[in-house]
């Protein structure tokens, strides 16, 4: 009988750490899944932009000072901050992509406004691609997102923004048929 109880004790010794590790791993996965914003768990369709809501890592908006080194498209660009290059994605607006009507025009519009200029970016988080999500301000204080929507070079991306000013600017651009609003199916 002594031999048998020794065997049971030894077996339960090996089961406990494995069971504990499994419980901890399952808990960590559960916390990770429930801690992420709902939009972060959805896979965007090809027509949707790749931006997501603010990362759980973010807290209050952070002001960044950066110089634009390259414009990728109408709503994303590369900046230099403290000697390092980082990609920025505009929060709350969505420009047409390459190959879509007004995609090239939106990129050229953004390039003209910001390339090689010093911007102040109100960073609100990061997306799933680790791009900075934010509201860039031009050297004269105007917000880049507002200027894109006002010119009809971007849509107000309601899913990720509740900024009523973007809605007003989009309505004006639509009414005046500016930019992409000239298209039969914008």
C-alpha positions as CSV (number, residue, x, y, z in Angstrom):
1,X,0.0,0.0,0.0
2,X,2.9,2.4,0.7
3,X,4.2,1.8,-2.8
4,X,0.8,2.6,-4.3
5,X,0.4,5.9,-2.4
6,X,3.9,6.9,-3.5
7,X,2.9,6.2,-7.1
8,X,-0.3,8.4,-6.8
9,X,1.6,11.2,-5.2
10,X,4.3,11.1,-7.9
11,X,1.7,11.1,-10.6
12,X,-0.3,14.0,-9.2
13,X,3.0,15.9,-8.8
14,X,3.5,15.7,-12.6
15,X,-0.1,16.5,-13.4
16,X,-0.4,19.7,-11.3
17,X,2.3,21.8,-13.1
18,X,0.9,20.7,-16.5
19,X,-2.6,21.5,-15.5
20,X,-1.6,24.8,-14.0
21,X,0.3,25.8,-17.1
22,X,-2.7,24.8,-19.3
23,X,-5.1,26.9,-17.1
24,X,-2.7,29.9,-17.2
25,X,-2.3,29.6,-21.0
26,X,-6.1,29.4,-21.5
27,X,-6.6,32.4,-19.2
28,X,-4.0,34.4,-21.1
29,X,-5.6,33.6,-24.4
30,X,-9.0,34.5,-23.1
31,X,-7.8,37.8,-21.7
32,X,-6.1,38.6,-25.0
33,X,-9.2,37.9,-27.0
34,X,-11.6,39.8,-24.7
35,X,-9.2,42.7,-24.3
36,X,-9.1,43.5,-28.0
37,X,-11.6,45.8,-29.7
38,X,-14.2,44.0,-31.7
39,X,-13.0,45.5,-35.0
40,X,-9.6,44.1,-34.3
41,X,-11.0,40.6,-34.6
42,X,-12.7,41.1,-37.9
43,X,-11.0,40.5,-41.2
44,X,-11.6,43.4,-43.5
45,X,-13.0,42.7,-46.9
46,X,-10.9,43.9,-49.9
47,X,-13.1,47.0,-50.2
48,X,-12.6,48.0,-46.6
49,X,-9.5,49.9,-45.4
50,X,-7.1,48.1,-43.2
51,X,-7.4,50.5,-40.2
52,X,-8.7,49.3,-36.9
53,X,-9.8,50.9,-33.8
54,X,-7.3,52.1,-31.2
55,X,-5.0,49.5,-29.9
56,X,-5.4,48.4,-26.3
57,X,-1.8,49.6,-25.7
58,X,-2.8,53.2,-26.2
59,X,-4.0,55.6,-23.6
60,X,-4.6,59.3,-24.0
61,X,-3.6,60.9,-27.3
62,X,0.1,61.6,-27.7
63,X,1.5,64.6,-29.6
64,X,4.2,63.6,-32.0
65,X,6.4,65.9,-34.1
66,X,7.5,64.4,-37.4
67,X,8.9,65.1,-40.8
68,X,7.1,63.4,-43.7
69,X,9.6,61.5,-45.9
70,X,7.3,59.6,-48.2
71,X,3.6,59.5,-49.1
72,X,2.2,56.0,-49.7
73,X,-1.3,56.9,-50.6
74,X,-3.9,59.5,-49.7
75,X,-4.3,58.4,-46.1
76,X,-1.0,56.9,-45.2
77,X,2.6,58.1,-45.2
78,X,6.0,57.6,-43.7
79,X,7.5,60.0,-41.2
80,X,10.8,60.4,-39.4
81,X,10.5,60.8,-35.6
82,X,13.8,61.1,-33.6
83,X,15.7,59.6,-36.5
84,X,13.5,56.5,-37.0
85,X,11.0,56.1,-39.8
86,X,7.4,55.1,-38.9
87,X,4.2,54.7,-40.9
88,X,1.2,56.8,-40.1
89,X,-2.4,56.1,-41.0
90,X,-5.1,58.8,-40.8
91,X,-7.8,58.1,-38.3
92,X,-11.4,58.7,-39.3
93,X,-11.0,59.1,-43.1
94,X,-10.5,56.7,-46.0
95,X,-9.1,57.6,-49.3
96,X,-9.6,55.6,-52.5
97,X,-6.9,53.0,-53.0
98,X,-4.5,52.7,-56.0
99,X,-6.4,51.6,-59.0
100,X,-9.7,53.1,-57.7
101,X,-11.1,56.3,-59.2
102,X,-9.4,59.3,-57.5
103,X,-6.8,57.1,-55.8
104,X,-3.9,58.8,-57.6
105,X,-5.5,62.2,-57.1
106,X,-5.9,61.6,-53.4
107,X,-2.2,60.6,-53.1
108,X,-1.1,63.7,-55.1
109,X,-3.3,65.9,-53.0
110,X,-1.7,64.5,-49.8
111,X,1.8,64.7,-51.3
112,X,1.4,68.4,-52.2
113,X,0.2,69.2,-48.6
114,X,2.7,67.3,-46.5
115,X,5.8,65.9,-48.3
116,X,9.0,67.0,-46.6
117,X,7.0,69.1,-44.1
118,X,7.1,69.1,-40.4
119,X,3.7,67.9,-38.9
120,X,2.3,67.6,-35.4
121,X,0.4,64.3,-35.1
122,X,-2.2,63.6,-32.4
123,X,-1.5,59.9,-32.2
124,X,-4.5,57.9,-30.8
125,X,-3.1,54.4,-31.1
126,X,-1.8,51.8,-33.5
127,X,-3.5,49.5,-35.9
128,X,-3.0,45.8,-36.5
129,X,-0.1,46.6,-38.8
130,X,1.6,48.7,-36.1
131,X,1.0,51.9,-38.0
132,X,0.5,55.1,-35.9
133,X,-3.2,56.1,-36.1
134,X,-3.7,59.8,-35.8
135,X,-4.8,63.2,-36.7
136,X,-1.9,65.0,-38.5
137,X,-1.9,68.8,-38.4
138,X,-0.2,70.8,-41.2
139,X,2.4,73.4,-40.4
140,X,-0.4,76.1,-40.6
141,X,-2.6,74.2,-38.1
142,X,-5.1,72.6,-40.4
143,X,-6.0,69.0,-40.0
144,X,-5.0,66.8,-43.0
145,X,-8.1,64.6,-42.6
146,X,-10.4,67.6,-42.8
147,X,-8.6,68.9,-45.9
148,X,-8.9,65.5,-47.7
149,X,-12.6,65.2,-47.0
150,X,-13.3,68.9,-47.8
151,X,-11.6,68.4,-51.2
152,X,-13.6,65.2,-51.9
153,X,-10.4,63.1,-51.8
154,X,-11.6,61.0,-48.9
155,X,-14.7,59.6,-47.3
156,X,-15.6,60.1,-43.6
157,X,-14.9,56.7,-42.1
158,X,-17.9,56.6,-39.7
159,X,-17.0,53.2,-38.3
160,X,-13.9,54.6,-36.7
161,X,-14.8,58.2,-36.1
162,X,-17.6,60.1,-34.5
163,X,-16.2,63.5,-35.5
164,X,-19.2,65.5,-36.6
165,X,-16.9,68.0,-38.5
166,X,-15.9,65.2,-40.9
167,X,-19.6,64.6,-41.6
168,X,-20.2,68.2,-42.3
169,X,-17.2,68.5,-44.7
170,X,-18.3,65.3,-46.5
171,X,-21.8,66.6,-47.0
172,X,-20.4,69.9,-48.4
173,X,-18.1,68.0,-50.8
174,X,-20.9,65.7,-51.9
175,X,-23.3,68.6,-52.4
176,X,-20.7,70.5,-54.5
177,X,-19.6,67.3,-56.3
178,X,-16.0,67.8,-55.4
179,X,-13.4,65.1,-56.1
180,X,-14.7,61.5,-55.8
181,X,-18.2,62.8,-55.4
182,X,-18.2,63.6,-59.2
183,X,-18.1,59.9,-59.9
184,X,-21.4,58.2,-60.6
185,X,-20.7,55.6,-57.9
186,X,-18.4,57.2,-55.3
